[in-house]
């Protein structure tokens, strides 16, 4: 079961992430009330709740007013007769209405759930009177729902559904002129003593429209996003291969051979379009197996191959080792703070080559990449100076022993399967060592020349200039005042505390 806090992270719009209800913080205050049971914690919870409601309302109002103005302006510039022009103009506006409705729905649901959690866990234990909310012992959920119904985002379903129906009528030609007076008309439901009654079908329709699509819809949207072009491309490939088969272009290939080529081309195309690789590859294999081009042994034997299983196991082990942080500490000690790029390359390349030769280049690669990336972020060097060269040096050094790389293991398996004498454990050690030394020298000399664009400028001391030893972070800070008079940023002393002064402050919001 997915918790609401995790679902909220997935559902929220990325550029609006700072304006959602702070569900995790509210949940934290509930846990604090359960632990301490103090009136201060109760007051903090309700202060945070008030702040979340006001933040959501302010953002929703701004977005709604901007969207209503956009609808009036966009529709006023579209001719009244062509249906296609109306359809094109209304499509992005309908998407924005759904997006804004989803924002209001998620926040309303979050507030309802946090109020229900408060009533269940803290309703009996909380005591005292809370500013702006009354007694803490009263059930919070009905009070919160009643309060939110007076806000715009609380009645977003009615407001946006009305606009959507009117936009649909304009799109179908039922209205000869663009929608006018939209902002003033939409104020009417808030001024009435009783909200207009909506049909159940309307409410269900808007919720269905705003549901987040699953992976099936995502795949379908990628394929159908360019339906015509895709269809033409697939038909052209099919027609070309069919013509080659009918004209007997090759005496070697028969009908099955051309089908295999067709499947290969389609599979590569879908991979280039970045569809899920596992689904594409398994579907292609299943297609060949079902139509008799591959028998079951040929199709699925790789999944029982000891080489594939060993590489998969090594990847898991490598990921587990990197999660412990041991590799980061080891790399920090080995690399240190080199004074030049050449010294940095040698301190990274040589340990990686030794690890690839003595353990496994797959496992060492999985462990070292995060550590190298972390070190580059601290030192100021660009990761491009190390990632691809390290990959090359590991591939070459990995041929040192039979167990060092999956390539050697696959070759060894083929030799055994064909009754040929297998390699000894270190038969390739000397050629691999010589090639590793030559590759190491080549990379040290060529990388600074070819990847010069990734090198930062140097100061007089030889160290990298700029933010070479530090990283910057963007932090959102929330301050709650319990005094009637608000302070300016200058009065709080924040500007003098920050090293960069006023330049470090990106924006300020007051609620």
N, C-alpha and C positions, 0 to 999 in steps of 0.2 A: 504494500500500500504506500503510495507516494504522499508524503506530508504536504500540507498546503504551502508551507514556506518554500519547499523545494519546487513545487509547481509554480509558485509565484515567480521564482527566478527564471523559469523556462518560458512563462507566458508573457512576461512584461516586454514592452517595446524598449529596445536598447537605448535609444536617444531620450526616452522618458523615464529612465530608471530611477532618477533622483526624486521623482514626484509621485511615487506610489506610497501606499500606507506602509509604515515601518513595522511590518508584522513581527520580525525577529526581535526588535527592541521591545515591543509591547509584550511579547511572550517572555522576554527576559525579566521584565518588571513583575509579571505574574509569578514567575519562579521566585523572585525576590520577596514578594508578599507571602508566598507559601513558607519561605524559610524564616523570615524575620517577623512578619505579621505586624509591621509598624505602620503608623498612620502616614509617616513620611514617604514610605514606599508606595502606599495607596495614592497619595497626592501626585507622586512622580508618574505613576501609571496614567492617571487621568490627564495630567499635563501633556504627556506624550500622545495620548489619544486625541486630545483637542488639537494639538499641533498637526497630527496626521490628517484629521478631518479638514482642517483649514487649508492645509497644503494641497490636498487633493481637490478641494473645491476651487481654490484660486487657479490652479493649473487647468482644471476642466473648463472653467468659465472663459479663460483666455483662449483655449483651443477651440471651444465651441463658437465664440464670437468671431474668431478668425476664419473658421470654416464657413459660418453663415455668410460672412462678407465675401468670401471666395466664391460661394455658390451664386450669390447675386451677381457678382462681376463676371464670372465665367459664362453664366447662362445669358447674360445681357449681350454678349458678343457673338453668340451663335445664331445663325439664321433660323427662322421659325419653321421653314418648310422641310429641308432634307432630314429624313429620319436617321440616316447614317451619321450625320454631323451631331445630332442630339445624342445618339448612342455613344459616340466617342467622347463627347464632353461629359456625359453623366457617369461613365465608368469609373474614372479616378475619384470623383466626388463620392460615389457610393462606397468605394473602398475606404475613404477617409471616415465616412460615417460609421462603418463597421468597426474600424480601428478605434475610434473615439468611444463607441458604445462598449467595446470590449474592455477598454481602460476603466470606464465607470463601473462595469459589472464586476471586474476582478477586485477593485478596491472596495466596493460595497460588500462583496462576499467575504473579503478579508476582515473588514470591520465586524461583520456579523459573527464570523467564526471566533475572533478574538474576544468579543463580548460573551459569547457562549462559553468559551474557555474560562473567562473570569468568573462568570456565575457558577460554573461547576467547581472550580478549584479554590476560589477566594471569596465567593459570595457570602458565606456564613462567617468566615474568619475576619473579613474586612470590617472596619468600624469607623465611625466618625462621619463628619460632613465634608464633602469635597467641593471646592470652589467651582461653581458653574454646572455642577452635576447633581447636587443634593446629597442624600444619604448614600453611603457606599454599600449599605446592606440591601438596598433595593435592587431588584433584577435589572441588570444593565442592558441586556439585549433588546427588550422592547423599547426602552428609553432611547437607545442609540438608533434603532430603526426609525422611530418617530422623529428624532432630530434630523437624521439624514434625509428623510423625505421632504424636508423643507429646503434642502440644498438642490442645486441644479443637477449635480452628479447623481443624487438620489432618485431623481425622476428622469434620468437620461433615456430610459427605454421609451417612455411616452414622448419625450421631446424629439429624439432622433427618429423614432418610428414615424412620427407625423411628417417630418421632413422627407424621409425616404419615400413615403406614399405620394407626397406632392411632387417629388423629383421623378418618380415613376410615371405619374400622370403627365408631366411635362414631356418626358421622353417618348411616350406613346402618342403624343399629339392631342391629348385631351384638353390641354391648356395652350392657347395660341401665343401667349406672351410669357417671358421668363418669370420665374417666381419673384414677386415683389413684396416688400414689407416683411421679410422673413424674420428678422431679429425681433421686431415689435410683436409680430403674431406669436412667436414662441414664448413670449412672456406671459401669455394669457393663462396657461395651466398653473403657473405659480401664484397668480392673483386670485384664482378661484378658491372657494372654501373647500371644494371637493375636487379631487383630481379626476380627470376624464377617465372613464372606464375603457380598458383595452380588451380586445378579444384575445382569448388564449392562443389562437393560431398566430396572431401577430407577435406575441411574446415568444412563442416557441420558434417562430421564423427568425427573429433577430438573434436569438441565442444560437441557433443552428448555424446561421451565417457567420457568427463570430467565433465558432469553435476552431481551435488550432488544428490544422490538418495533420494527419499521421504520416508515417513514412510512405504508405501507399499513395496518398495524395501528392506528396512531394515528388516521388518518382514520376507519377503521371503528369504533374505540371512541367517537369523538366522535359519529358518526351513530347508533350503536346504544346509546349510553349512556342515551338516553331514547327507546327504540324505539317504545313505545306512543304516546307523545305526538307523536312525529314522524310516525308513520303516520297518526294521526288528523288532524293538521294538513294533511298533503299530500292526504289523501282529501277533506277539507273544501274545500280550495282547488280541487281538480279538480272536485268535484261542483258547487261554486258557479259556476265558469266554464262547465261543461257545461250547467247549467240556464240561464244567461244566453244561451248560444248557441241552445239549443232553443226558448226563449221569444222569440227575436228581439228582445232588449232594444234593440239598436242596428241600424239599417238600414245603417250604414257598415261595421261589423265583420262579417266572414265567419268561417268555421271557422279559416282560417289566422291571422287576427287574434287570435282567442282563444287559439290555441296559442302565439303570440308572447307574449301577456300571461301565460300560464301559465309559460312558460320564464323570463320576467323576474321574476315573483314568486318562483319557486323559487331563481333565481340570487341575488336579494337576500337571501332567507332564509339560504342557505348562507353568504353573505358575513357576515351578522350573526352566524352561529354560528362565525365565525372559521376556516372551512376555508381552505386555501391559495387565495388569490385567483387566481393564474395557472391552477391546475387547474380552478377553477370557471368562469372566463370562457372559457377555451379549450373546455371541455366544452360549455358553452351554445352557443357559436358553431358547434362541430362538429355538435351536434344539429340546429340550424337548417339547416346546410348539407346534412347527410345526408338530411333529410326534405324538401328542396327549397324551403324557405322563404327561403333565401338562396343565390344562386349563388356560385361560387368567387371571382369578382372582388369581389363585395360583402363576402364574409366575410373575405377575407384581404388586401384592398387596403391596409388601414391599416398593415400591416407593411412595405410598400414606400413609404409616404408619407414625403416628405422632411421634413415637420414632425416626425413621430414620431421619425425617425432623428436629426434635429438635436437634439431635446430629450434623447434618450437619450445622444447624444455629449456634450452639455453637462453632463449629470449626471456622466458619467465624468470629464470634465475638472475639474469642480468638486471631486469627491472626491479626485482626484490632487493638486490644488492645496492642499486642506486638509491632506492627509497630509504635505506638505513642512514644515508649521509656519510658513510665511510669513504666512498669514492671522492666526495667533495673535499673531505679533510686530507685524504692522500694526495690529491691533485694540488691542493693549496700548499702542502709541504714540498712536493716535487717541483712545482713550477715557481712558486715564490713570487718575486717582483723583478723579472728580468729587465735589463736596461736597454735592450734593443729587440727588434723584431726577430732577428736571426736567433738570438738566444732563446726567445720565447718559442720559436718553432722547434728548435732542438729539444727543449725541455718537454714539449708536448709530443712530438713525433716519436722520439726514441722510446719513452715508456709505453706508448700505444703499440709500437712495433713489437716490443718484447712481450707485452701481454697477448697480442694476437698470435705470436709464434708459440708461446708456452701454454696458453689456456685455450682460447677460441676467439677468432676475430668477431664472431657474432655477439658473444657475451660481452667482450671488451667494448665493442662499439655501443651496445645498449647502455653500458655503465658510464662510458666516458663522454658521450655527447652532451648529456645534461650538465656534467661537471665543467666541460670546456665552455659551454654557453654561459654558465654562471661566472666562470673566471673572466671571460671576455667582457661581461657586463660590468665587472668590478674594475678591470684594468683599462678599459677603454678601447681595446683592440676589436676590430670587426670580426665576427664569427666566420665570415667568408674566407678569411686568411687561413683558417684551420680545418673547417669541416670537410671540404672536398679533398684537400691534401691528406688529411688523416684517413679518409676512406681509401684513397689509393695506397697509402703505405700499409694499411691493415690488410688489404687484399693481397698484396705481394708478400708481406711477412707471414700471412696466414697459410701459405703453401709450405712453410718450414717443416711441419709434421702432418701426418695423415689426419689426425684429429683436430687440426687447427682451423680448418675451414670446411664448409659444407661442400665446396667444389671437390676437394680431395675425397671426402666421404662418398659422394656420388660416383666419382671415378672408381674408387675402390669397390663399390658395390657392383658396378658394371663389369669390372674385371672378374670378380668372383662369380657373377651370374653367367659369364661366358667361358668359364673354366680356364681362365688365364691366370698366370702367377700374379698375386697381389703385390702392392708396394710394401716395403718395410716401413716401420714407423718413421724413420728419419732418412729415407732414401733421397728425398728432395731437399735435405737440409742445406747442403753446400750451395747448389744453384740458387735456392731461395735466399740464403744469406748474402750472396754476391749481388743479386738483383735488388735486395732491400737496401744495401749500402749505396748502390748507384742511384736508386730512386730517392733516397734520402738527400744525397748531394744535389741531385737535379731539382728537387722541390725547394730546397733552401735557396738555390740560386735563381730559379725561375719564378716562384710565387711572388716575390716582391716586385718583379717586373711586370708580370701579366695582370696581377691584381692590385696595381698601384692605386686605382681609384678608391679602394677600400682602406687605404692607409691614411691615418690622421696626420696633421702637421706636427712637427717636432719643435720643441723649444730649444734654448741654448744648452740646457743641461742634458738633452737627449731624451727627456721624458715626453710623453704625449701631452699636448696641451688640451685645454677644454676640460670636460667632465671625465677625466681619466680615472679618478679614484673615488668617485662618488656617483650616486644615483638619486634622481629626484622622483617624488611621488606626489600624486594629487589626492588630497585628503579632504573629505567633507566633514566639517565640524559643526555639531549642533549644540547650541548654548541655550539654556532655559533660565529666564530671569523671573524671580518672584517679587520684584519690586515694581511699583507703579511707573517709575521713570526708567525709560530705556537709556542705555549708555551708548555713546558713539564708539567706534573702533579705536579712536585715539585715546578716549578716556579709559578703555579697558586695559591699555598697555600692551595690546597684542602687536602693534606695529613695531614697538621698540624691542619686543621679545624675538620676533622673527629676524633672522640674519639678513634676509633680503628686503626687509621693511615692507612698504606698501606694494612693491612689485610681486610679492609672494601671494597676495590675496587676489584670487580670480574673480569672485563675485560674492555678494552678500544678499541674503534674503531675510526679511523680517516678517513674522507672522503674529 
